[in-house]
Amino acid sequence: MKLRCIIIDDEYLARQRLLKLLAHFENIVVVAECRNGKEALDKVHLKEPDLIFLDVQMPDMDGFTVYNKLKPKPHVIFTTAYDTYALKAFEINAVDYLLKPFDEERLGIAIDRIAEIKHNNKASSLELKIKTLIQSYAGEHTPFLHKISINEKGRAITILFEDVLCFISDGNYVQIVTDHKTYLHRMTMNALFKSLNPNQYIRIHRSYVLNRTYIENCTYIGNNEFKFKLKNGSELISSRSYKPSVLEYLDDMKH
């Protein structure tokens, strides 16, 4: 039996990657893609899918809000990048989810679980679990990420973002640069930046996000580019496409 599904994710590359992975599953038919919560509500109502892949972190409304608004509710596989509160909510309430970036094997496990739930008519018990999950997430969630836990040589390390000078994209990873050490963590820069307080952090390049606290000075070097010097002596050059963000930052500094 084929499952008609909709992919809901604000990141184009994430949607394309999931499409490519789903092409290996004969029981899955993708009937639509959505870039945000509003599109999702419209498309789910129109297409009536059996299953949705729903990103937790989206700019207009998060995945849990989207799910709450859906009537009737299709089966759902949540996807998330690294949101500490979301992961805790999933684990506490025993609801399956896919942590980005996931592979074909992990995706297959999630799809098999949904197929089993559908076959055994256990959707109502899952829906109750998700309802409880959303309540616990709402109780603990804060608007912006302020710390992250990473594994280093088998031990958990908590990094407070107030101690981070900058974040630098490194392939499928992000370098988390503090005054004394640089940590490597698997996440996308786009997902990270969406969870940071915009009053505290500035993105000057697709690969660079700076903590405003540690910016020593900013100098225009021509060609719509700026050089930022951090308090540890590091220097990073902005890209032309982020000039509006830099000008906004410089304007803020005047007041």
C-alpha positions, 0 to 999 in steps of 0.5 A: 500500500502506497503512502501519499506524503508531503514534505514541509521544510523551509530549507530548499536543500533539505527538501531536495535531499529528502526527495532524493532519499524517498525515491528509494522507497516504493511505498512512498509517493510525494504529492507536494512540497511546502516551504512554510507553515501557511503553505503546509496548511493549504496543501495538506487540506487540498491533497489529504496526504497519508503522511507528512514530513514536518520540520520543527524549526520554520520561520513563520510557525514551528512544526508543532504549531502546524500540526496543532492546526491540521484537521484531520491530522495525517501521520507525521514524521517530525524532522529537526536539526538540533533544537535542545528543547524539541529533542528533550520533548521527543525523548520524554514522550517517546515520539519518533523523530529524524535528527538532521542530517539523517540517512536512508537507513534511519528514514526507512526505520521511521517509515516502517514505524508509520506503516505499522501504526497505520496497519494496526490502527494505532494512530489515536495513541500516537496522536495523544503522545504528540499532544503531550509532547507539544505541551511539554515542548511549549512549557520549556521552549524559549525563543532563542538557543543559548547553549548546546551540548556536544559529545567530545571523546565520549563525554558531554560538554555544554557550551554557553553561547555567551562564551562563543566568539563566532560560528564558522561553517565547515561543510556539514559541520559548524565550528563553535569558536570560543576564546580558548578552544574551537569545537566542531558540531554537526549542524547547518549554519542556516538552522543554527542562525534561525535559533540565535537571538538576532540582537546578539548575533550578526551574520556577515557571510553565509559561513560566518556568524559573529557574537556582537559582544566580541566584535572589536571593530568593523572597517569598510575595505571596498567592493561592498565588503567589511573586515570584522576584527574580534577581540581575540585578534581574528579577522573575518571578511563579510560578503557583499550579499550581507551588506544590509546586515552589516550596515544595520549593525553599524547603525545600531552601534551609533545609538 
